[in-house]
Amino acid sequence: MLVDTAKIYVKSGDGGDGAVAFRREKYVPRGGPSGGDGGDGGDVILKVSANMNTLNAFTHRSHYRAQRGVNGGTSNRTGARGQDLVVEVPRGTVVRDAETGELLADLLHVGDSVVVARGGKGGKGNARFASASNRTPRIAERGTPGEERWLTLELKLIADVGIVGVPNAGKSTLLSVISNARPKIADYPFTTLEPNLGVVTYDDKTLVFADIPGLIEGAHMGVGLGHAFLRHVQRTRVLLHLLDGASADPLADYNQINTEIALYDENLAKKPQIVVLNKLDLPDVQAKWESVRAQFAQRGVELWGISAMTRSGITPVVQKVFEAIAQLPAETSPMFDETPVYELAASEPIFTIERDSAGNFLVRGKRIERAASMTYWDYEESLMRFQKILETLGITAALEEAGVQVGDTVIIGDFELEWSE
């Protein structure tokens, strides 16, 4: 099972205490102060390991404490520094402060590390406090406490290409055909409940493909583990959008997936897509292939046709993916930079409704305005889908409560709509 979220407690080591001591040497009746400093406490460090690919280890252990600094000793001996605690995490781990949500690190490469709790400073021994006016100080410092905090860890798989689509589109089958992956495959929805990775080689070059589990309507709101699936799309550079050729309306499926992706993170909609219709081995799919391709062509979308089952048409699609990756600019990954995810703050309303001077109903809200801007109003399926989004977000009920009637004008973003049953 892929564990991709975890919450852990980290505590760095306290600093050791400084010592109060005096020299007691033969023939030195009044030896001066000789108390040494305490050692610093150890840090807690998160470091990327090549041997980990999930956060499963954190389901068994959630508390991590570094070693305390050793107290100072006599004869000006400084206490040893506490040993650092290195906690291994997989590549692609995003680290946040659990209380504030602050991004602490985005660990992308093997060997990347970040100090998440710094050890306390060792206290000064009394030798540090000697002065001309006080030659025998009986004072020292306690070590400062180490830092402690709760962290949330979120794993986002690192892959060059993300294979997305509706359930049962054949994503796992395609991945098994083009790569070294061996995912579980069966002919019913939601066979894949966790992402699968595979390495694809073409013309002496390799790319990592990720089979992202099927998305469903409402995925951007977490329906059907939507957030858990969508977070893994963020790392990919190109999306291979696989359509189920046996679907009653592949174009509607295409619109649905793109809407879910964009509602979760608007930057995901900007990623290059290679759109592919699967299951051309089926006679019914072959019969409608030209008409479906024409529909997509009208939208300016190039549609590729394959049969993952018979491996027909696979090579040209793989070649197209490699060409798309090669045309992208070199990728840079700053430690503290990640694609922003649209999350509603607790104090931010999902939508607001008010009426203007003309009696029109004005609906405002980032999610619904974005959904409206992505809706194809000339398609009945798109209209029905938008209506479902209104119902899911509670806007339909709120408008009815506000007194909307058939024929009233409802304005959402830049769109004026006529309310109907």
C-alpha positions, 0 to 999 in steps of 0.5 A: 500500500502506498502511504503518501501522507504522515504526521510526525513529532520531532524534538532536537536535543537540549543543550548541556548545562555549563559546569561550576568548578574550580581548580584543585591542584597541589600548590595552587591554594586558590585555583580559578574557575574551571567549569566547562561549557555544555555541548550543543544538542543534536539536530533533527534532519530529514534526508532523502534516501534512495531506498524509500519510496513511501511514507509507510515507515511513519505509520509505525513510529511518529516521535523522533528525538535527537540526543541531548548535549553533554554537561560541561565538566571540570578542568574546562572540559566542554561537554560533547555535542549531542548526536544528530538524528537523521530521519530518512524520507523518500524523494518527492517529500514535501515538509510543512509545519503542522500548526502553521502550514508553512512550507519548510522543504521540498525534497526532490533529489537523493541526498537532499536534506533539511534541518527541521529542529535545531539543537539547543545551545550548550550553557556556559561554564563558570570559567566564562564569567571570571572577571577582574572584579569576580575571580571566583564566579559561582555561576553557569548557564543551563543549556537552552531547550531544543526545538520541538514541533509537529510536521506533516509529510506529503509524498508527491511522486516524481515522474516525467509523464502522468497517465490520467483518465477516467476509471477503466480507460486502460491506464494500467494496461498501457503502462505495462505495455510500454514500461517495465511496470507490472501493475495489477490489471482487471476489467472493472473500475478502480482496479488501481487504487494507488499510483504505479511507476514505470520506466520507458525507454525510447531511442536510448533515452528514458522517462518515468511514467506514472499511472494515476488512478482514475479520477471521478467527478468531485475529485478536486474536492477530495471525493473518491480520494481525489486529493490523494490522486491529484497531488501526484499529477503535480510533479509530472511535466507532461500528461498523457490523457487516456480516453476510454474508447468504449465510453458513450462520450469520450469528449465529455470524459475529456472535459470532466478530467480536465475540469477536475485537474484545473479545479484542484490546481489551475497550473496543472491545466497548463501542462502539455497533454497528449490525448489518446483514445484507447481500445481501438481493437473493439469494432464499436470503437473503430466504427466511431473513431473518425467522428470522435477524432473530428470532434476533438479536431474542432477543439484544436486537439490532436487525438491519437488512437491506440489499442493497449491490449493489442499494442497497436499504435503504441510506438507513435504515441511514445515517440510523441511523448518523448518529443514533447518532453524534449521541447520543454525548457530545462526543469529547475527545482528550488528547495522551497518552491512547489506548484501552489495548490488551491486550498480553501482557508478555513475563513474563506467562504466557498462562494457568496451570493448577492443581488445587484440593482437590477435584481440579478443574482451575483455568485462569487467564488474562486472555484465556481468562477473557474468552473464557469470559465472552463465550461463549454456552454454549447454542449449539453453534457457540459451544461449538466456537469456545471449544474452538478457542480452548482449542486455539489458546492451548495450554490443551487440550494443557496440560490433557491433559498435566496429566492431565485425564480425561473427566468432570473439572471444569475451572473457567475464571473463573466457569464450571465445565465438564465435560471431554469429547472 
